[in-house]
Amino acid sequence: MIPVTIIGGYLGAGKTTLINSLLRDPGGRRIAVLVNDFGGINIDASLIASSNATTIALTNGCACCVLSDDLGEAFTSVANATPPFDEIIVEASGVADPRRLAEWANLPGLRQRSVIVLADVVTISDRVDDAYLGKTVRRQLAGADTVVLTKTDLVTSESVAAVMQLVAVIAPSASLTTASADEPWTLFKDCPTPRVKMWSGDVETLSEPHSSVHVAYTFRFSRPVSAEEVNVHFGQPIAGLVRAKGFAPVGGAPSPLLLQVVGSTMNLTPLEVAEDNKQNCSIVVIGIDGLFDVQQFAHAVSPLGLVRV
Amino acid sequence: MPTSTVVYPARLIRTLAPGTPEATAVAVRDGRIVAVGTVEECLSWGPAEVDDTFAKHVIVPGFVDAHSHATEGMWSQIPYVGWFDRPMPDGSTAQGIQNYDDLVNRLLQLDQEIDDPNTSLLVGGFDPIYFRGSPRLDRFVLDRVSLTRPILVMHASLHLATGNSALLRKYDITRQHPSKSLGRDEHGEPDGELREPPAMSLAREEFRHVVAMMSDPGVIRFFAQAARNAGVTTASDLAANYLGRPEVAATVAAVTADPSFCVRLAVAPQPRLYSGDDPVGALNVLRNHANEKLSFPVVKVVLDGSIQGWTAMISAPGYYTGEDHGEFLYPPEQLTDLLRPFHKAGVTIHCHCNGDMAAEVFLDSVETLLRESPWADHRHTVQHAQLIKPAQLHRAKALGMSVNFFVNHLWFLGDQHHDLTVGPERARRMNPCGSAARLGIPFSIHSDAGVTPIGQLHTMWCAVNRITVSGRVLGADEQITPAEALHAVTLGAARQLRMDHTVGSIEIGKYADFAILEDDPLTVDPLAIRDIGLWGTVLGGTPHRSTRRRGSPTAMP
């Protein structure tokens, strides 16, 4: 079954940039890319084997197709192409809900890999509160398996931290990363189980994902810490904790590290930000309402210098 | 060949033309009107045959629907199981289905009409919004019809479908299926509901059949017959997927050129982001296929969803009950770029805006385009405009725009809007025809067929009375007069389609397109407008007899 990855996010989030880099360097994979229009697609003329109004075939075996009204036809034809494609990548339109688009990957011959939603850190905070687009942008983020923060080199680490906190609340179970133009394929990992309930038509019994069941709190580091210390406190299950993410001022590292905790799995990874600022590192902690005891948690992490904001 | 003139005397002719607003005879030659007035005045133009067929009738301009879809003709292809009785093009009426027992009985009947046990039974038009008190339709209800023949019930929204157990078996849709778009019971077993096209597509053959049907020439022919039975002589097919597909235009041109094809079809292609570098050129390619009964006068874009599907873009405080799933179909920032080439080339743009936020985005775009490229007679039209606000109507007026209201909702879904979707206050000012009339905004009213059935007498009745199924009057101050309603379904609609120089009124030089009524819609009791009998139409001088007695889908039997 051919894995299908959906790339979503509002206009300007960097979807086309990512797709151009995947097409430039498919790493030996035969990929089919479905896009809304060819406007931003930038393929070296020497790589184009043939093209018409709706399809560009590349000499490396990849293809780029424009999505028509008949999505079923588009997915069926890439699913049945010979020789078969190794990967199918779909660029959702700026207003589409990528999680809903991912449902096409249940057609025979296809399987869902993941939903990747790009968020431009410069504009996302305004977008999610926009009267016209706020709900659309929040819905995109909430449906993501992975949220990729883009344009982090244009803002301070404080701004990135603020965006991370925002994203963590909107999409508590999504993993979070930053764009890496050099290694775009590292984003393409299987998501174990798609989690978001689908909404459809007039079915109103399904609630907006996560809206009512989660609580979020912010904690600030009051001193530098070591990776071992962090591991001691987060490397074990914490009752009611869904996720924690943010920056940790890890001693010895040149800039704050991205801290992500899911269950009892903890990760510390370097993050590309504009400025080094270990002074104001904070994390956001998401728990299940009624199960997660924030006071008990605050007490448990106080040896780390974590203070509730 | 010598041309002949036919004079039709009538009890009354409402011309909607100044100077001679009322007449008693009309003369027709070569498909055009040559005289309007008295029989004597008509005969003063020279020798003519006097045809008394309509001597006891009231003739009005053939109705124009500036927002319909040829998909109304799909009821010729799949049996209808919607809530309301629905007229069929052949003159029969499909009875409305208002409980599951009736649904099962109808399906049992259809099941017996199919010999091959492997052939699927496909029906459409079912709408769960009217079944609020009942459990949702599931496979167990449909299993009462057949455990072996696959059955698929398409919902009216075309966003949902419900299959029986045999259908789920055919496509191996089991508890293990990964789709999140399947209705499931509390144990995770699929209950038969397939939500949204990705899941509906799992029923591959049945869904392909529905999609293929949409562009079947037979569907367009049946649509024309449905229009004729409603007194409509010019119908639109809005947001049709034609751009870049001249072969489709050629096929439809051949269908419409047939002398028996009984309506003028105004196709409004939908520009898309992928319409290519020269979308206006693509439109002009289509226009090369035009004939007297096929034109491509305007383009139409769809900006948001539907109110009854909770997908229209509605501003705060949002929906009255249920969850807001409002969606833009284009990023608002891209709308102006999408429309610019058409505006600059002098192509009128219609834009589907059910919610007020969608209307605001379209108004913004038109204002931007007009600042860039002033155009006095653009006729850009807000389509549906169901929740357009007073301030937006003022803006539309100031920008020289036109509005086409979806007043059929007031009857078919008025109670649901009042009780469920937008609540009492906004339900009372939905489709504000009265405000538009007071402001002097050019407006029309429409059926959006096949969403609601085509029938301009019914549409007029809705705008004049604003009555719901339960008997509520929604916003009496937004009612309009029968004369305003008649104007809206003739000249008003023709202007929006840029066809008012050829259709929409009975005046010299225009096409001889008439609706032949048994009574005068301006003097009958306003509550009886939808019950007026309808003989049929005259299209380009050729009479087309209706296969029904009345033109409204909701007329008293």
Contacts between the chains, C-beta under 8 A, distances in Angstrom:
chain1	res1	chain2	res2	distance
A	10	B	331	7.2
A	11	B	331	5.1
A	11	B	333	6.1
A	11	B	334	7.1
A	36	B	273	5.4
A	36	B	274	6.7
A	37	B	273	4.4
A	37	B	274	4.7
A	38	B	274	7.5
A	39	B	273	7.7
A	53	B	244	6.6
A	53	B	276	6.1
A	54	B	274	7.4
A	66	B	274	4.5
A	67	B	274	7.4
A	68	B	274	7.3
A	69	B	241	5.4
A	69	B	272	7.7
A	70	B	211	6.6
A	71	B	197	6.6
A	71	B	198	7.7
A	72	B	197	6.3
A	72	B	198	7.7
A	72	B	201	4.2
A	72	B	207	7.0
A	72	B	208	7.9
A	72	B	211	7.3
A	93	B	273	7.5
A	93	B	330	7.8
A	93	B	331	7.2
A	94	B	331	4.1
A	94	B	334	7.3
A	95	B	327	6.8
A	95	B	328	4.6
A	95	B	329	7.0
A	95	B	330	6.7
A	95	B	331	5.1
A	97	B	327	7.4
A	100	B	196	6.5
A	100	B	198	7.5
A	101	B	198	7.9
A	103	B	179	6.3
A	103	B	180	6.6
A	103	B	181	4.9
A	103	B	196	6.7
A	103	B	198	3.7
A	103	B	199	6.4
A	104	B	198	4.5
A	104	B	201	7.6
A	106	B	177	7.1
A	106	B	178	5.5
A	106	B	179	4.2
A	106	B	181	7.6
A	106	B	198	6.6
A	106	B	199	7.3
A	106	B	202	7.0
A	107	B	198	7.4
A	107	B	201	6.3
A	107	B	202	7.2
A	111	B	178	7.5
A	112	B	178	6.9
A	131	B	315	7.0
A	131	B	316	7.6
A	131	B	357	7.6
A	132	B	313	7.4
A	132	B	328	7.6
A	132	B	332	5.8
A	132	B	357	5.9
A	132	B	360	7.9
A	132	B	361	6.9
A	133	B	328	7.7
A	133	B	331	8.0
A	133	B	332	7.2
A	135	B	324	6.5
A	135	B	326	6.3
A	136	B	326	7.9
A	136	B	327	6.8
A	136	B	328	6.5
A	194	B	178	7.8
A	194	B	180	6.2
A	196	B	180	7.4
A	197	B	180	6.4
A	198	B	180	4.2
A	198	B	181	4.7
A	198	B	195	6.4
A	198	B	196	7.4
A	199	B	323	7.3
A	199	B	325	6.0
A	200	B	159	6.4
A	200	B	160	6.4
A	200	B	181	6.2
A	200	B	195	3.2
A	200	B	196	4.9
A	200	B	199	8.0
A	201	B	155	7.1
A	201	B	157	5.3
A	201	B	159	4.1
A	201	B	160	4.7
A	201	B	195	6.4
A	201	B	196	7.3
A	201	B	309	5.8
A	202	B	128	6.2
A	202	B	129	5.9
A	202	B	157	7.1
A	202	B	160	7.8
A	202	B	308	7.1
A	202	B	309	6.0
A	202	B	310	6.5
A	202	B	322	7.6
A	203	B	160	7.9
A	203	B	183	7.9
A	203	B	195	6.8
A	204	B	310	7.0
A	204	B	321	7.8
A	204	B	322	4.1
A	204	B	323	5.2
A	206	B	323	7.9
A	207	B	323	7.5
A	208	B	323	6.7
